[in-house]
Amino acid sequence: MKTELARVSEQLGLAYDKQVKVMWGPYKGCKTAVNEDLHNQRYYISFPIKASDYTQGNKLDEFIQILLNDKKLIKKAFYEGYCLNLEVYMSRKAKSNQSNIISVLDKVTEFVRDNAYDTCCEICGETAEISVYTINGKILCACEDCYNKTIDSLDELKETIKRKKGNVITGLVGAFIGSLIGVALWVAIYALGYIATICGIVLGVCIIKGFELFGGKLNLFGIISTIIITVIMVYAATYISYGYSVYDAFKDTDNIDLFTAIRSVKSFLKEYSEIRASFYKDLVTGYIFTAVGTVSTFISAYQNSNGKYLTKKLIG
């Protein structure tokens, strides 16, 4: 099944890599690359450009502000190094996404053409031949020398991290503390009458950050441990939320306290099939939300904590 970005690439005659979900190539005389992030519902667009000898004044800041004024479409727009970076919201309508991407590309290429900006390496600014790479899913439009220097730096960082020792025990303590924060938020949202399962994402992030904060290095054992803690705490958050429901229902009539209500959940699940069915439905939903929202976070955290990286040169 083709993604919306793949359809745009066909329409504009640009290359597309379905593995990393990136469209790239020269568009109206300006090299560009677009990354489709389905997890965060964003498009990340890169334009490696710099002012030429023919550029009259600095109008780029003004242009960026114009882009940011479209708050429904553009989340971020900034110029860093020698690259104009845009973060575009993903719409629920496929046709809207396609037209939005093309609209943004047209606006930028028109600005680049009218103000005589040159395509260049986003790191050194040289107008030599540049290629498009991805490093851990992020786009890099650079010359070969700068790409090689970037990889050398990552290799050095990887070796430095390898020599660094983490503390698994304190990491697990941090993960547990983080999990308590996530569970508390989950129950609080549930108590306010909202769908609390979306807090599974926050719960997973709190556990990872807690491990990193207290343990330093997130190794393979740490990843497995934090996943196990996440699974347990999603169950605990759902269980406590149902305990709050019992407390809320009987606090005025039976003068019940919250801890007694939580302990009574087990009896309610055994005695009432409809409550049991609802509980497991919410539990499964919680696991699904948590898994979908945190898988990439766990992978990214492990890669960053161990200096691991995946790179690919896009050809086409």
C-alpha positions, 0 to 999 in steps of 0.5 A, spaced: 500 500 500 502 506 497 503 512 502 501 519 501 508 521 500 509 515 495 504 518 491 506 525 491 513 523 489 510 520 483 506 526 481 512 530 482 517 525 479 521 525 485 525 519 488 522 515 494 524 510 499 519 506 502 524 503 507 525 509 510 519 513 508 523 519 504 522 523 498 527 526 495 530 530 489 531 536 485 524 540 485 523 546 481 531 547 481 532 546 488 534 540 492 529 537 497 528 531 502 521 530 505 521 524 511 514 521 513 513 520 520 507 516 521 508 515 528 508 522 530 503 524 524 508 529 521 512 531 515 519 533 516 522 537 510 529 539 508 532 544 504 539 545 504 540 552 501 544 558 502 545 565 500 549 566 493 552 573 491 546 575 487 541 574 494 539 581 495 539 582 503 537 577 508 529 575 507 530 568 510 527 570 517 521 574 514 520 568 510 520 563 516 515 567 520 510 567 514 511 560 514 510 560 521 503 564 521 500 558 518 499 555 524 494 549 522 499 547 517 506 549 519 509 546 526 516 548 526 520 552 521 528 554 522 534 555 519 540 551 522 547 550 519 545 551 511 538 548 511 531 550 512 527 545 516 520 545 516 515 540 520 508 540 517 502 537 520 499 531 517 492 531 516 487 525 516 485 526 509 490 523 504 488 528 499 489 534 504 496 531 505 498 531 498 496 538 496 499 541 503 506 538 501 506 540 494 504 547 497 509 548 502 514 545 496 512 550 491 512 556 497 519 554 498 522 553 491 519 560 489 522 563 495 529 560 493 528 562 486 526 569 487 532 570 492 537 567 488 539 562 494 543 556 492 543 548 494 549 546 498 551 541 503 547 543 509 553 542 514 559 546 510 555 550 505 559 548 499 555 548 493 559 541 491 555 535 489 550 533 495 547 526 496 541 525 501 542 520 507 538 518 513 542 517 520 537 513 525 531 516 520 533 523 520 535 526 513 542 529 512 543 533 505 551 533 505 557 532 501 561 526 501 566 529 506 561 532 511 558 525 511 564 521 512 566 526 518 559 525 521 560 518 521 567 518 524 564 522 530 558 517 531 563 512 531 568 516 536 561 517 540 559 510 540 566 508 542 566 513 548 559 510 550 562 503 550 567 505 555 562 508 560 558 503 565 551 504 567 548 502 574 543 497 573 540 497 580 539 504 580 537 504 573 531 500 575 530 504 581 529 510 577 525 506 572 520 504 578 520 511 580 518 514 573 513 508 572 509 511 579 509 518 576 506 515 569 501 511 573 499 517 577 497 521 571 494 515 568 489 514 574 488 522 575 486 522 567 481 517 568 478 520 575 477 526 570 473 522 566 477 522 560 480 516 556 486 514 560 489 509 556 493 514 551 497 515 558 500 509 556 505 513 552 507 517 557 508 511 562 513 508 557 517 514 556 517 516 564 520 509 565 525 510 560 527 517 562 527 514 570 532 508 568 537 513 564 537 518 569 538 514 575 542 508 571 546 512 566 546 507 560 540 503 557 543 497 555 539 491 553 538 488 560 535 495 561 531 495 555 528 488 557 527 490 564 523 497 562 519 493 558 517 488 563 516 494 568 511 497 563 507 491 562 506 490 569 505 498 570 499 498 565 496 493 568 497 496 575 494 503 572 488 499 569 487 496 576 487 502 580 483 506 575 477 501 577 479 501 584 477 509 583 471 507 580 469 503 586 471 508 591 467 514 587 461 509 587 460 507 594 464 513 598 458 516 600 453 510 601 458 506 604 464 510 607 469 506 603 476 509 603 480 509 596 485 503 598 479 499 600 476 500 594 482 498 590 483 491 594 475 490 592 476 490 585 479 483 585 472 481 588 468 485 583 472 482 577 470 475 579 463 476 581 461 480 575 462 478 568 460 485 565 465 488 569 471 483 568 469 484 560 470 491 561 476 491 565 480 486 560 477 490 554 480 497 557 487 493 559 488 490 552 486 497 549 492 500 554 497 495 552 495 497 544 496 504 546 502 503 550 505 499 544 504 503 538 506 509 542 513 507 545 516 502 541 520 507 537 521 511 543 524 504 546 528 503 540 531 510 539 532 510 547 537 504 546 540 507 540 542 513 543 544 510 550 549 505 546 551 510 540 548 505 535 546 508 529 543 506 522 545 510 516 543 509 508 545 513 502 538 514 498 540 513 491 535 515 485 
